[in-house]
Amino acid sequence: MLLGLFVKLIGLQTEARRIHTMSTILIPSLYAMSGVCAFAALCGVVMAYILVRAGAYQAPTVEALVALRKWEATGVCLIYILFPWFIAGFTGVRPRRFLIALSVVWGLILATNLTLPYGAQFAELPTLTYFDLPWGERVVDLRVFHPSLAHKIALLAIVAVMAFGVYAGFDQYRRGLKMRTLVLAWALGIFFTFILFNWAANWRIIEFIHLSEFGFLAMLVMMDLEIMRESRNDKRRMRDLLDQLPVAICLKDLRGRFQLTNQGFETLFQVEQENLLGKTAFDTLPQELAQRFSIDEKQAIESGKGIEREHVLEWNGVPHIHETHQFPLLRPDGTVYAVCGVYVDITESRQKDAALNKFRRQLWHSDRVASTGAISASLAHEICQPLAAMLNNAQAGLRFLNHDPVDLAEIREIFQDIVRDDKRAGTIINGLRAMLQQQETPFTDLDLGQCLEEVLTLLHGEVILHGVDVEHRLEANLTVRANKTQMQQVILNLTINALEAMADQPQEGRRLLICAVREEGKAQVSIRDSGIGIAQDMLERVFEGFYTTKPQGLGVGLDVCRSIMESHRGAIWAEANPDRGATFHFSLPLVGGDAAQGKTASA
Ligand code: ADP
């Protein structure tokens, strides 16, 4: 049985190493159990020694009987020194001073036993008597008829140990640990029965030999079994929990060998658990995958901090996007003893996001086409104006050519006017084309002030049509890294929204203020109107997809503006003006930060 326990102990300790850190209940339980097993082994050795020395309770002389009882009492004292600590370990009830005092008393009894000529039990040399066991075997009568003072104190100390056991049992009951209470009660019951048995034997009520140590062993086995049951349950619960988590988890030692994996890991990487444990990722996973993960692990171990990353990897012919978190597990002194990896396959959600974004962009494109349609009348006017001016100038030029002599200065001026008008018409048409095109343009260094001016030129006619006074305050050299088409779209959307918000206001109060300023390394644009305004609790809602208060509105404009800003590492937000109307702000990081921009601006 002891050998079995020992084998179990080795197995459990290996297991304990594997699931280290996974549980604060499991590990102390495993250690307690290994302690119990080790102590059971110790008791077994002491017993075996006694039996061998005593010739199976068959002392041939009185000196041999005294020696036998001395060894036996030594074993008992050792048991009682450690027993209360076991109960404390098992139950978590630890009155330290009491436990130390009890151990000291038992230590003194042990010392007395080893130093007195007849041991701790006999006050004087006993007489050697025998009796026959029911099955005919003749054994030495081990009863103590003239106990020493140490023997009497030992009986009191046994009562103290028992009382502590009962107290700890009650504590477990109070804490609702019914199973533990039951085990403790059962084990103490067995132990107490043996003590009663011993007492009855000494009082000649029962004519049989001393057996309380075996009671103690029975109790150890009971505790051992209970702890094993609890640890098995904990392990199962832990396993179930890990397996149910919708992510892949693995725990590796510092040499990169898998110590634990969950079902999610096995499914995600399509490897059996048996083929993982004890092996490295290079032995079990595709090499590129192993290589990438090991770089992150190494970094996590070296820095002692968690590493989060996204990996796009192709394996089994399918591209996968993995979001990975690698973090080290630390001992109390801060040294790393293992590294834990959590992997989430986000391929599907990314595909959904991409589809949703595409859909939103298409929707917005239709919205843009619609809004450009709405301003087409004013646009036509804007384009016709320079065209008409060019025609007039060309006709005037022709007339001047008939003069003699030809006034070359006048003709040069006419050509300059034609060039200016052509450029103006060109700006409007280009701006329109840029805004209506659907393909992506690359990120470039962009002057935000210039971009604002271009959109405002495009909207010039619309602004006049709405009878709005526009004021600009644009700082120079606000260079940001951005996609020009998208920036124009954001500015256009915010400005058209502002114009629409003022449509129902009295004409004299319609004011639009557009500012672009440098602020803490960022360029901030504010578009302030004096329209119907936005209620405080709606300032966030207006950015939600499909939120609109306009009969013809789609409600995607601000939603897309926010996603454009996010993709530019910028921000967009709305504010209700204290007097009237609303202000929309957006900010973007300046190229080279505030200082570099400041220098350029002042140069
Ligand atoms: P749409 O213009 O199609 O309604 P948006 O996403 O551009 O879609 O705007 C959503 C809503 O936010 C608008 O319907 C309007 O109620 C509100 N809103 C946007 N800009 C302003 C503004 N400047 N003043 C008041 N309300 C605004």
Residues whose N, C-alpha, C, O or C-beta is under 5 A from the ligand:
A	BS01	ADP	N497 A498 A501 G531 G533 I534 V542 Y547 T548 T549 K550 G553 L554 G555 V556 G557 L558 D559 A582
